[in-house]
Amino acid sequence: MRIYGNRQLKTLPGKLTRPTSARVREALFNIWQGEIAGCRWLDICAGSGSMGAEALCRGASEVVGIEQSGRACGIIKENWQKVARSEQKYRVIRGDAIERLKNLAGEKFDRIYFDPPYASNLYQPVLEAIANLQLLAEDGEMALECDPKQWNPITVSGLEICRQKIYGNTTVIFYQLASLFPQK
């Protein structure tokens, strides 16, 4: 797999992880163009770490990844070490996404990317944890990747869907803090 700047990343063999396609990755970074440099990035269900690596290549000041697979965590660390500059921080947290998000209480992230296994039951509890723990910065945005055929909009107090994009077999739903939207 290659990312920004034609950098080669490692991935796990087989189907343990499903890396975000190059098309979706490019589209997301085009949407967030100008918002990545200096941001704090959270990658939930990080897989190979390609999204976090891309954020580092584009100037994120800090990238945090959560991934359950120990083998994947090793690949993520290796990939991020390859692309990070000395002034950039990164860390990989191994474990269950919902439980590990609790460890981030008190932190704020400008950009959050969440790409769980599509058939998982993680969508609702992770969105609730992000809202309850107030992990999204005031002017931040979260992107959630899902299968367009299986997606049902999720309502969570404190977060609002601000846009939705479909790229073939992938839908990306964008959330912002509900306080950014005028009250009806």
The 8 nearest C-alpha neighbors of each residue, nearest first, counted from 0:
[[1, 8, 7, 2, 9, 10, 6, 49],
 [0, 2, 7, 6, 5, 8, 3, 21],
 [1, 3, 6, 5, 53, 4, 7, 0],
 [4, 2, 5, 53, 6, 56, 1, 57],
 [3, 5, 6, 2, 56, 1, 7, 53],
 [6, 4, 3, 2, 1, 7, 0, 8],
 [5, 7, 1, 2, 4, 3, 8, 82],
 [6, 8, 1, 0, 5, 2, 9, 78],
 [9, 7, 0, 78, 1, 6, 10, 49],
 [8, 10, 74, 78, 0, 7, 11, 47],
 [11, 9, 47, 12, 8, 74, 0, 71],
 [10, 12, 13, 71, 16, 9, 15, 47],
 [11, 13, 10, 14, 15, 16, 9, 71],
 [14, 12, 15, 11, 16, 10, 17, 18],
 [13, 15, 16, 17, 12, 11, 18, 10],
 [16, 14, 13, 17, 11, 12, 46, 71],
 [15, 17, 46, 14, 18, 11, 47, 13],
 [16, 18, 19, 14, 15, 46, 116, 47],
 [19, 17, 20, 16, 47, 46, 49, 10],
 [20, 18, 24, 17, 23, 21, 49, 50],
 [19, 21, 23, 22, 18, 24, 17, 25],
 [20, 22, 24, 23, 25, 19, 2, 1],
 [23, 21, 25, 20, 24, 26, 166, 19],
 [24, 22, 26, 20, 25, 21, 27, 19],
 [25, 23, 21, 27, 26, 22, 20, 28],
 [24, 26, 22, 28, 23, 27, 21, 29],
 [27, 25, 23, 29, 24, 28, 22, 30],
 [28, 26, 30, 24, 29, 25, 23, 31],
 [27, 29, 31, 25, 30, 26, 32, 24],
 [28, 30, 32, 26, 27, 31, 25, 24],
 [31, 29, 27, 28, 32, 26, 25, 33],
 [30, 32, 28, 34, 29, 27, 33, 35],
 [33, 31, 29, 34, 30, 28, 35, 27],
 [32, 34, 35, 31, 36, 29, 30, 28],
 [35, 33, 31, 32, 36, 38, 37, 109],
 [34, 36, 38, 59, 33, 37, 58, 57],
 [37, 35, 58, 59, 38, 34, 57, 33],
 [36, 38, 60, 59, 58, 35, 39, 61],
 [39, 37, 59, 35, 60, 36, 109, 40],
 [38, 40, 61, 108, 109, 60, 62, 59],
 [41, 39, 62, 110, 108, 111, 38, 61],
 [42, 40, 111, 63, 64, 62, 112, 43],
 [41, 43, 64, 112, 45, 111, 113, 63],
 [44, 42, 113, 65, 45, 64, 112, 41],
 [45, 43, 66, 115, 65, 46, 114, 113],
 [44, 46, 48, 43, 42, 66, 64, 65],
 [47, 45, 16, 48, 44, 71, 66, 18],
 [46, 48, 75, 10, 49, 71, 45, 74],
 [47, 49, 75, 45, 51, 46, 50, 52],
 [48, 50, 52, 51, 47, 53, 18, 2],
 [51, 49, 53, 52, 48, 54, 24, 42],
 [50, 52, 54, 48, 53, 49, 62, 55],
 [53, 51, 49, 55, 54, 50, 79, 48],
 [52, 54, 56, 50, 51, 55, 49, 3],
 [55, 53, 51, 57, 52, 59, 56, 50],
 [56, 54, 59, 52, 58, 57, 53, 83],
 [57, 55, 53, 54, 58, 52, 82, 3],
 [58, 56, 54, 55, 36, 59, 53, 35],
 [57, 59, 36, 55, 56, 37, 60, 35],
 [60, 58, 37, 36, 38, 55, 54, 35],
 [59, 61, 37, 87, 38, 39, 58, 88],
 [62, 60, 88, 39, 89, 59, 87, 40],
 [61, 63, 89, 40, 41, 39, 51, 88],
 [64, 62, 41, 90, 89, 91, 42, 40],
 [65, 63, 42, 91, 45, 41, 43, 92],
 [64, 66, 92, 43, 44, 45, 93, 91],
 [67, 65, 44, 93, 45, 68, 94, 72],
 [66, 68, 94, 93, 95, 69, 65, 96],
 [69, 67, 71, 70, 66, 72, 93, 94],
 [68, 70, 72, 71, 67, 73, 93, 66],
 [71, 69, 73, 72, 68, 74, 11, 75],
 [70, 72, 74, 68, 73, 69, 46, 47],
 [73, 71, 75, 69, 70, 74, 76, 68],
 [72, 74, 76, 70, 71, 75, 77, 69],
 [73, 75, 71, 77, 72, 76, 78, 47],
 [76, 74, 48, 72, 78, 47, 77, 73],
 [77, 75, 79, 73, 78, 74, 80, 72],
 [76, 78, 74, 80, 75, 79, 73, 81],
 [79, 77, 75, 81, 76, 80, 8, 74],
 [78, 80, 76, 81, 82, 52, 77, 83],
 [79, 81, 77, 83, 78, 82, 76, 84],
 [82, 80, 78, 79, 83, 77, 76, 8],
 [81, 83, 79, 80, 56, 52, 84, 55],
 [84, 82, 80, 79, 55, 87, 81, 85],
 [83, 85, 87, 86, 82, 55, 80, 88],
 [84, 86, 87, 83, 88, 80, 82, 60],
 [87, 85, 84, 88, 60, 83, 61, 58],
 [88, 86, 60, 84, 85, 61, 83, 89],
 [89, 87, 61, 60, 62, 86, 90, 83],
 [88, 90, 62, 61, 63, 87, 91, 79],
 [91, 89, 63, 64, 92, 62, 88, 76],
 [90, 92, 64, 63, 65, 93, 72, 76],
 [93, 91, 65, 64, 66, 90, 94, 99],
 [94, 92, 66, 67, 65, 91, 72, 69],
 [95, 93, 67, 66, 96, 99, 92, 65],
 [94, 96, 98, 67, 97, 99, 66, 93],
 [97, 95, 99, 98, 100, 94, 65, 43],
 [98, 96, 100, 99, 95, 125, 124, 128],
 [97, 99, 95, 100, 96, 101, 94, 102],
 [100, 98, 96, 101, 102, 97, 95, 94],
 [99, 101, 102, 103, 97, 98, 96, 128],
 [100, 102, 99, 103, 104, 98, 97, 132],
 [103, 101, 99, 100, 104, 98, 105, 106],
 [102, 104, 100, 101, 106, 105, 99, 134],
 [105, 103, 101, 106, 132, 102, 134, 100],
 [104, 106, 103, 107, 134, 132, 133, 102],
 [105, 107, 104, 103, 134, 108, 133, 135],
 [108, 106, 134, 136, 135, 105, 109, 133],
 [107, 109, 39, 135, 136, 110, 40, 134],
 [110, 108, 139, 136, 39, 38, 40, 135],
 [109, 111, 40, 140, 108, 141, 139, 41],
 [112, 110, 141, 41, 40, 42, 142, 113],
 [111, 113, 42, 142, 141, 143, 43, 41],
 [114, 112, 43, 143, 42, 115, 142, 144],
 [113, 115, 144, 44, 143, 43, 112, 116],
 [116, 114, 44, 117, 113, 119, 121, 43],
 [115, 117, 119, 118, 114, 17, 44, 16],
 [116, 118, 119, 145, 115, 146, 114, 144],
 [117, 119, 116, 120, 115, 149, 146, 121],
 [120, 118, 116, 121, 117, 115, 122, 123],
 [119, 121, 122, 118, 123, 124, 117, 116],
 [120, 122, 119, 124, 125, 123, 115, 97],
 [121, 123, 125, 124, 120, 126, 119, 115],
 [122, 124, 126, 125, 121, 127, 153, 120],
 [125, 123, 127, 126, 121, 122, 128, 97],
 [124, 126, 128, 127, 122, 123, 97, 121],
 [127, 125, 129, 123, 128, 124, 122, 130],
 [126, 128, 124, 130, 125, 129, 131, 155],
 [127, 129, 125, 131, 130, 126, 132, 124],
 [130, 128, 126, 134, 132, 127, 131, 133],
 [129, 131, 133, 127, 128, 132, 157, 126],
 [132, 130, 128, 133, 129, 127, 157, 134],
 [131, 133, 129, 134, 104, 130, 128, 101],
 [134, 132, 130, 131, 135, 129, 107, 104],
 [133, 135, 107, 129, 132, 106, 108, 136],
 [136, 134, 108, 107, 133, 139, 109, 137],
 [135, 137, 139, 107, 109, 108, 138, 134],
 [138, 136, 139, 135, 176, 109, 179, 175],
 [137, 139, 136, 140, 109, 175, 176, 179],
 [140, 138, 109, 136, 137, 110, 135, 175],
 [139, 141, 175, 110, 174, 109, 111, 173],
 [140, 142, 111, 174, 173, 110, 112, 175],
 [143, 141, 173, 112, 172, 171, 111, 113],
 [142, 144, 113, 172, 171, 114, 112, 173],
 [145, 143, 171, 114, 170, 113, 172, 142],
 [146, 144, 170, 117, 169, 147, 171, 150],
 [145, 147, 169, 149, 148, 170, 150, 168],
 [148, 146, 170, 150, 149, 169, 145, 168],
 [149, 147, 146, 150, 168, 145, 151, 169],
 [150, 148, 146, 147, 151, 145, 117, 118],
 [151, 149, 147, 148, 146, 152, 145, 170],
 [150, 152, 153, 149, 147, 148, 154, 145],
 [153, 151, 150, 154, 160, 172, 155, 123],
 [154, 152, 151, 155, 123, 122, 126, 150],
 [153, 155, 152, 156, 159, 158, 123, 160],
 [156, 154, 158, 127, 157, 153, 126, 130],
 [155, 157, 158, 154, 130, 127, 177, 159],
 [156, 158, 177, 130, 176, 155, 159, 178],
 [159, 157, 176, 177, 175, 155, 156, 174],
 [160, 158, 177, 174, 175, 176, 161, 157],
 [159, 161, 174, 173, 162, 175, 172, 158],
 [160, 162, 174, 173, 159, 175, 163, 172],
 [163, 161, 173, 160, 172, 164, 174, 171],
 [162, 164, 172, 171, 173, 165, 170, 161],
 [165, 163, 171, 170, 172, 166, 162, 173],
 [164, 166, 170, 169, 167, 171, 163, 147],
 [167, 165, 169, 170, 168, 23, 164, 22],
 [166, 168, 169, 165, 170, 147, 23, 146],
 [169, 167, 166, 146, 147, 170, 165, 148],
 [170, 168, 166, 146, 167, 145, 165, 147],
 [169, 171, 165, 147, 145, 164, 144, 146],
 [170, 172, 144, 164, 143, 163, 142, 165],
 [171, 173, 163, 143, 142, 162, 170, 144],
 [174, 172, 142, 162, 141, 160, 161, 163],
 [173, 175, 160, 141, 159, 161, 140, 158],
 [176, 174, 140, 159, 158, 177, 161, 141],
 [175, 177, 158, 178, 179, 157, 159, 137],
 [176, 178, 158, 157, 159, 179, 180, 175],
 [179, 177, 176, 180, 157, 181, 158, 182],
 [180, 178, 177, 176, 181, 175, 138, 137],
 [179, 181, 178, 177, 182, 176, 159, 175],
 [182, 180, 183, 179, 178, 177, 159, 176],
 [183, 181, 180, 178, 177, 179, 159, 157],
 [182, 181, 180, 177, 178, 179, 159, 157]]
